[in-house]
Amino acid sequence: MDFDLSGRSEQWRGRLQAFFDREVLPRHRAWLEHVAANPDAPPFMADLQQKARAAGLWNLGLPELASDEPGTRLSNLEYAPLAEIMGRLFWAPEVFNCQAPDVPNMIALQNCATPEQKARWLRPLLEAQTRSAFGMTEPDVASSDATNIATRMERNGSDYVINGRKWFITGAAHPRCSFLIVMGVSNSDADRTGRHSCIMVPMDAPGVRLVRRLSWMGCQDHVAPIGELTFENVRVPAENLLGAEGDGFKVAQVRLGPARIHHCMRSIGLCELLIELMMVRAMERSTFGRTIIQYDTVQRWIAESRVELEQARLLAYRCAWRLDQSGHHGAWRDVSLIKVAVPAMLQRIADRAMQVFGAMGGSEDTPIHQALAWGRLLRIGDGPDEVHLRQIFRMEPTPSWSIANSPYLAAHPA
């Protein structure tokens, strides 16, 4: 593949960077002040979204937009450097309607929903009129094996009746979240990957209860607050079923590929910021008669961070290119590779940045502790490292020769 960005991609990157510098970054301190005391979005968010849409910077992460759907049709590879820019601030993607979990939910709806479902559920997301969530993880089973998902979806006349418990559901605690896609067992007698289905459940449906808002390692997700939910005899029309009954895994996989790569793209942008913070902090602080940046150890930390970041970026770009060339099913190996590599890189770089900053790195004054926690979360969310490593190993080709007859080894005497 050609690793250089196209002229079109460079143009879009320039447009987004200019908007980010002019409209988004100057409001970051006001955003921090607002979310420290309020659960909802700051009052300037709607205005920023309006400006972004007017500038043509809207729904950038949806390469399959229909002609009548609002947004900018970019390929995955064209979107990658834009996601990096947004990743420098945890809240920036919301300005452009590019935030998780709404974007992967939109992709699932684009690929699996009926025209009627798209009008009811997809269109409001495309217009940023509502927010959504995806209910998969459960507290009582090991959700790293998604076939363990135990929430029940039982057909009753023209409805499904849902009973179960979900937690660590990104976006479920958002005050504007109006529905979530729930994955549950619809046929316990079917084969292992055909037992589950996905269905749209309104948050205000009787029996849906937000148990609590969750944090991760003490950090709150202010863009898509994490929730724990219970479903007690929740009755939902069968017409809300997303895809056919038993297609739960197909729906989940359609949304998980983009979700994983978008997280990684944004994490690369966050790591760029961490390296910049390390550089400036190390130049401004002195110990034992010289600036911190003059120490070999600190220079090595920054250099190693740059090496790891550039490697990860190339992996992410290749994955995006594969998605464009072969679709979700042709890029699974690449998605697993970046899903393992990027969060581990983010953790290492955030750890170095925290060491350079000292105590300040663990405070609310910097994004470093959130970056460290986010990297750790990504090693669990959307499939833990171990699941992806297992998948990578399974796709590793076996050589045609044995050790005894390998042409690369010396011959043994008879």
N, C-alpha and C positions, 0 to 999 in steps of 0.2 A: 504494500500500500504506500501511498504518498503521505508522508508524515507532516508535510507543510499544510497549513490551513489555506483553504481556497480564498480567492479575493472576496467572494461573497461573505464567507465566514469572518474574515478580518473586518469587513465593513460593519457587520452586525456587532462584533465585539467592540469596535470603536464607538458605535452608537450607544450601546449599553453602558460602557465605561463612562462616557460623558454624562449620561443621565444619572448613573450611580454617584459620580463625583459631585454633580450639581444639586441633585434632589434628595438622594437617600442618605449618604454619609453625614451631611450636616445636621440631620435629624436624629442621629444615633443616640446622643446624650439625652435628648428629650424622650426617646423611646425607652431607654433604660429607666429614666425617672418615672415614666408612666407605669410600666409593667411591675415596678417594685411595689405598687400599691393598688393596681387594678387588674382584674382578670381578663378584661376585654381589650380589643385593639385600641391603640391611641387614636385620638380624634383626627389626626392628620392622615391616617392610612387611606381613607376613602379618596381623599384629594390626590394623594400620591398615585393610587391605582388609576384614577381618572387620567392623570397626566401620562402615566406609562402607556395606557391604552391609546391615548391620542397620539403618542409618539410611535405607535406600532410595535411596542415592546410588551406583548400580551400573549399569554398561553404559549410561551416559547418552547416548552418541553413536550409538545404534542405533534409529532411528525405526521400523524394520520388525520389531521383536521379536515373535515369536509368543507366544501366550498361555501356553505351557508353557516359555518361555525366561526365565531370570532377568534382571531388569533393569528400568529405568525407561523407559517409552515416552514420549519427548519428541520433538517436531518438531525439524527442523534449526534453525528460528528460536528455539525455546525453549532449545536447546542452546548457541547462540552465546554468550550472556553467561556461561554456566557454563564454557565452554572458555576464555574470557578469564581467569577466576579461576585455573583450573588452569595457564594459560600463564605465570603469574608465577614459577613454579618449574619447571624442566625436568623434574623427577621427579614432580610432583604428579599428572599424569594416571594414572600407574600405580596410585595408591591407589584410584581409582574404576574401574579396568579400561577406561580410555579412551585408552590409549597407542597410538601408531603403532609398527609397521605392523599390529598385531593388529586394531584396529577396522576399517580398510578390508578386511583379509582376512576378517573376520567378515561384512562386508557382501557381499563377493564370494561367500562360501559360502552366505549366506542366499538370494542371488538365483540362483545357478548350480548349487548342489550337489544331489545326490539325497538322499532321506531317510537312506539308509545312510551317505553321506558326512557328512551333518550330525551324525549320532550319533557318528561316529568323530573328525571333525576340528573341527567347529564347537562342539559342546557343551563340550569341555575348555577352549576359549578363553573361552567365556561364563562358565565357572566359575573362570577364572584358574588352572587346573591346569597350563597349559603356555604356551609362547610360540611365535611363528611368524615367518616372513619371506616376502618375495616376490622371487623371483629373475628379474630382467629385464635390468639393465644389464650390459654386457660390455666388457672392456678392449680388444678388438681391432676393434670397429666403432663408428661414431658412433651411439650409442644415442638421440640426440635424434630420429632417424628410427627409430621402433621396428620398422619393416619390415626393418631391417638385422640384427635379432637372429639370431644364427647357430647357437646351440646346437641340436644335432640330437636329435630324438625319433623313433626309427624303430620301427615296429611289428614285433614278432617273436613270433608266436604269440599268446598271451594277455597279453603284456607289451609295454611300450615300453622301449627301450634308449636311455639318454641319455648324450650326450657333449658337453662344452663347458666354458666357464669364465665365471663371473659375478663381478662385484665391486661394491663400494659397495652391498652388500645389507644394508639396515637390519635389525637384529635377528638376522642370521645367526650372529654371534659370541656371542650370549647363551647362557650355560650351560644355560638351560632351554628353548632353542628345539628343539622336537622334529620340526618339519616345515616345509617351505617350498613355496610354489606356484611352480613353475618354468615359464617361458614359453620355448618353443623351436619350431624348424621341424619340423612333422610331415608336411608334403607340399610339397616344393619345386616341384612342377609346378602348384600351385594359383595363383589370382590373388594379387595383392600383399598383400591384407589377409586372405586365407584360408589362408595357408601355415602359420600358427602355431597352437599349442594350449597350454593350461595344464594342468598335472598336479601332484598332491600328491606330494611326495617326502620320505620320512622322513629326518631328518638322520643316522640311524644305518644307512641303507642302504649296503651294500658299494659302494665306488667314490666315495662323497661324501667330500670332504676339505676341511676348513677350512684354507686356505693361511695366512691371517694375519688378525689383527684390525687394522682400518684406523682412522686418525684423519682429521679434516678440519681443515686449517689449524692443526694441533697440538692440536685439541680432541677429546676422547673423548666418545662418546655412551654414557653409563653406563646409560641406560634401555633402549636397543635397540642394543647394540654392533654396529658395522658390520663386515661380513666379506667376504673374498674366498674363493670356493669353486671347486673343480674337480669335474667329473663325468666319471668314467672307466668306461664300460660299466655305468652304473647301471641295473639292471633293476627296473622298477616295474610292478605289475599295471595292465592297461588300465582296470580299474574305478576307478583313482585319477584318471582324466581328469576335469577340471572343465569341465562343459559338453560340447558336441559337439566332435569333432575339427575343427579349423579355426576354432574360436570364440575363439582366444586374445585377439584384440583386443577382442572384446565383453566378455570377462571382465575384461581390464585396464581398460577404460573404466568398467565398473561400480564398480570399487574406486578409480579415480584421482580421480573427482569428489569424493567425500567426503574422501579423503586430502588433497586440495589445500585444500578449504575449512576442514578442521579445523586444518591447519597455520597457515592465515591467522588463524583465530579465536584460536588460542593466541598467535600473534605479536602480536596487538593487546593482549592482556593483558600480555605481556612489555614492550611499549612503554609501557604505563601505569606499570609499575614503573620503567623507565628515566627517565621524566619526574619521578617522585617522587624518585629518587636524585639527579637533577640539581638539583632544587629544594633538597633538604636540604644537599647538598655545597656548593652555591653560597652558601647562607646561613651556613655554618659556616666558610668559608675567606675570608681577607682578603689582598688584595695592594695595595700602593701606597696604603695608608691607608683603604681601604674594602672592604666585603665584595664578593665576586665577583658576587653577584646584583644589585648596584647598577649593574653595567656594562650599557650598552645592548646590547652584542653578546650577552651571556649571556641577557638578557631576550628578545632576538629569537630565539635558538636554542630557548628553551623555548616561546615563543609559536608559532613555526613548527612545532615538533613537535606541539603541541596541534592546530593546524589540520590537519596531515597525518593525524594519528591519527583525528580525528573524521570526516574524509572516508573514510578506509579502513574505519572501523567501519560507516558507512552502506552502503558497497559490499558489505561482508561480510554485513550483515543482509539486504540486498536479494537477494544470492545465495542465502542460506539460505531466504528466503521463496520464491524461484523454485524451488528444489529441492523444497520442500513442495508447491508448486502444480503443477509440471510434470514433476517427476522429473529424473533425471540428464540425459536427452536434451534437455530444455527449458531447461536452465540452463548449457549449455556456454559461451556468450558471457560470462555473468556469472562463471563459474569462471575463465575466462582473464583477465578484467579484474582480479579480486582477486589472481590468481596473479602478475600483473605488478606491481600497485600495492603490495601489502602487503610483500613482501620488500624492495623498493626503499626503502619508508618505514622499515622496520626497520633497514636499513643506515644510513640518514641519521641517524636518532635515536640509534642506538648510537654512531655516529661523534661526534655532538655530546656525548653523555654521556662518551665517552672523553676528549674535549678538556676538559670541565669537571673531570673527575677527575684529569687528568694521568696520571702513570706508574701510579698505583693502578688506573686503568681497564683497563690491560692485564695486570693480575696476577690470580692465582687468588682474590684476596680479594673480587672483585666478579663479577657475571655479565655484565659489559659486553663483554668480549672474546668470550665464548661467543655473546652475542647478535649481535655483528658477524659472527662466522663463520657462525652459523646463517642470518642474512639472506642472506649470500653463497651459502650452499649451496642455499637455497630458490630462488635465481635460476637454478639448474641442475637440481636434482632435480625429479622429476615433470613434466618438460618445461621446457626452458630458456626464458628470456624471448622469444627470437626465434621459437620455435615458437608461443607463445601470441599474440604480436603479429601473426604471420602469420594466425592463426586469427581474431583480432579484425578485421583488415583484410578478410578474406574475407567476413565477416558484415556489413560496412558497406554499407548500401544505396546504390545509385547513383541520383542525381537523374534525373528524367525529362527535364530540359532540358539543352541544350548551352550553352557560353559565349556563342555568337552569339545565341541566342534566350532567354537567361535573363531573367526578369522582374525580377531583382534588380539588373541592370546597365543602365547608360545605353545607349540605342540608338545605333548607329553610322550615320552618313549613308550612303545608297546610293551 
